[in-house]
Structure formats: structure tokens, C-alpha cells
Amino acid sequence: MDVGEYIRRKEREKREGEKRRNERKESRTEMSATEAMSKYSSMSEEQLMQELFRVGRVSSGNISAKELDEFYGKVKTFLTPEQAAKMKDLIMQLKMQ
């Protein structure tokens, strides 16, 4: 194998790896509102909290602190002041884990 072929192969592998990572990330975030409602509507508050901390931990790599902040920015207008304060506290806890 010559050097040029080796470099092209490594670049192709790198592009394919990035494409797979992007596809995995997109598949994690593609849940419609209807799907989310059907999945979470029957859960108790305790079950919802467990799910939130399972999926939303920044340290697990499923989500970033920036994504949590963006989520909070989108939903806080739909929450009561008490709910917004609780959500903000939960997000701070998720960021620290």
C-alpha cells in the first residue's frame, strides 16, 4: 500500500466515523411530541425524575449543558413560576452529575 492510499483510507474512515456519530446523536433526539406524550404521560412524578436523571446526566454524554439550557429556555414560558424554579434546580443538578 502506498502512502497516498493510506491517507485516503484514513480520511474516509474518519468521515464515516463522524457520520455514524452524527446519526446516533440524531436518533437519540428525534422523538415527536406525540411519542413523548405517549411514553411519559402514564409515569408518576418519581418515575419521571428517575428517567430525567437517567437520560439527562451531562456526565453520561447523552446531553450537554448547553442543550439543557436551551431546553429550559424553550419550556420555561409554559411553566408556572414554581415549576420553572423546580426545573431550573433540576437542570443545575443534572449539570453537576
Solvent accessible surface area in square Angstrom, and as a share of the most:
residue,aa,sasa,rsa
1,M,153,0.68
2,D,87,0.45
3,V,111,0.64
4,G,28,0.27
5,E,86,0.39
6,Y,97,0.37
7,I,84,0.43
8,R,144,0.52
9,R,75,0.27
10,K,90,0.38
11,E,87,0.39
12,R,113,0.41
13,E,73,0.33
14,K,134,0.57
15,R,144,0.53
16,E,79,0.35
17,G,11,0.10
18,E,71,0.32
19,K,128,0.54
20,R,129,0.47
21,R,128,0.47
22,N,87,0.44
23,E,88,0.40
24,R,135,0.49
25,K,98,0.42
26,E,96,0.43
27,S,83,0.53
28,R,125,0.46
29,T,89,0.52
30,E,126,0.57
31,M,85,0.38
32,S,57,0.37
33,A,81,0.63
34,T,106,0.62
35,E,90,0.40
36,A,30,0.23
37,M,129,0.58
38,S,84,0.54
39,K,87,0.37
40,Y,61,0.23
41,S,78,0.51
42,S,102,0.66
43,M,54,0.24
44,S,59,0.38
45,E,106,0.48
46,E,120,0.54
47,Q,92,0.41
48,L,69,0.35
49,M,52,0.23
50,Q,109,0.49
51,E,24,0.11
52,L,52,0.26
53,F,40,0.16
54,R,137,0.50
55,V,63,0.36
56,G,4,0.04
57,R,90,0.33
58,V,39,0.22
59,S,82,0.53
60,S,51,0.33
61,G,54,0.52
62,N,57,0.29
63,I,46,0.23
64,S,46,0.30
65,A,40,0.31
66,K,142,0.60
67,E,50,0.22
68,L,6,0.03
69,D,69,0.36
70,E,84,0.38
71,F,90,0.37
72,Y,38,0.15
73,G,38,0.37
74,K,147,0.62
75,V,34,0.20
76,K,95,0.40
77,T,109,0.63
78,F,170,0.71
79,L,50,0.25
80,T,67,0.39
81,P,107,0.67
82,E,129,0.58
83,Q,92,0.41
84,A,16,0.13
85,A,62,0.48
86,K,98,0.42
87,M,39,0.18
88,K,113,0.48
89,D,77,0.40
90,L,17,0.08
91,I,8,0.04
92,M,91,0.40
93,Q,68,0.30
94,L,0,0.00
95,K,59,0.25
96,M,148,0.66
97,Q,92,0.41
